[in-house]
Amino acid sequence: MGNSSGKGEGDEEEDEEEEKDGEEVEIVQKKKKTEEEVEEELPLGVDELLESGDPVLDLSYRKFKRLPARVCGLMHVEKLYVCGNSLRGLPDGISQLQGLRILALDFNKMEDVPLAICQLANLSRLYLGSNRLMTLPHELKNLRSLRCLWLESNYFQWFPKELYELPNLKSLQIGDNRLKTLPPDLCRMDSLRGLWLYGNRFQTFPKVLLSMEGLEILDLDRNKISEFPSLKRLRSLRLFSYDHNPVKEPPKVGEEVMVVGEGAAEFLEEREARKERRRKEEEEEALAGEEPIIHGILKNSYKPAADDEDEDEEEEAGSPVLEYDDEEAFEYETEELIGEGLEYEGEELEYDRAYVDYEYEEDVDAKMEA
């Protein structure tokens, strides 16, 4: 009797455990079902977007907390915009979209870069601005085709060296972070053409930037730099912005560099006036130098056909006299010194951070394909 009673109690405990496990499974299933039901209730118009077959899919500002799972099955999508939602991550299935070239995830709540993104081998532009990022995953090196990366308005305190492994990265936007220094080996990023460092915490000019001779755009607005070195060695530089730093005049730069900041307007006006004076001086020198040479050639080109006595006889007989009209026979053409101006249109680099506008992608992609 005693053994039978003990066995019964054990069975009861086992039944209770099985019942408890069953309840947990049921809860998980209900939760999953609830998530699926919530996901099916898509905002108005989203269903049509998902079924359109358009290679550009814009799901920005739809109040998504998670990306609709159906997106992961849209293999035709090349450009995906999911800005201004409440995403903390992405489904692993996003890695199936191997045709994806542009992914915009600005203004979400991501604390980490989803690893599924790092499997998008053909991705050329990645926008992660205004999230909660502090680091980048090591797997980011898999994005060998990445040319443009925006990381502005995050929480980076140190420059992410994972970027060194991106051989084709040309444009890096990392403004409005918490950087105080740059690594001394930053020059390893020799393909970089545009670097935005505005709104960080630099108190001195990072000397490593003087070694980056391929830079075309450099933005150091809104830092605390009180002195700039000469930037003339940056021969490719076309735009340098230093606005809202405690300096009163721009540094020395190349003749074709546009500068933006305190005292820049006066500097540019003076430089243009100097160019104009130089142009006029060269034009005047060319005019003054050509006349005597031309007249000398004309005078020497007329040779008497006989001795002086014959010449006198010919003159008496009415020999022809050489005449020429300065205006008709000789036109002075002076080459105008026309600079490249103050507008910079570099390939795939766009200097406009005030408004995130992705429509310029089409023109840039066409240039890259050409």
Secondary structure, DSSP 8 states (H G I E B T S, - for coil): -HHHHHHHHHHHHHHHHHHHHHHHHHHHHHHHHHHHHHHHS--TTHHHHHHS--SEEE-TTS--SS--GGGGG-TT--EEE--SS--S---GGGGG-TT--EEE--SS--SS--GGGGG-TT--EEE--SS------GGGGG-TT--EEE--SS--SS--GGGGG-TT--EEE--SS------TTGGG-TT--EEE-TTS--SS--GGGGG-TT-SEEE--SS--------TT-TT--EEE--SSS-SS-----TT-EEESTTHHHHHHHHHHHHHHHHHHHHHHHHHHHHHHHHHHHHHH---SS-HHHHHHHHHTT-------HHHH------------S----TT-----SS---TTHHHHHHHHH-
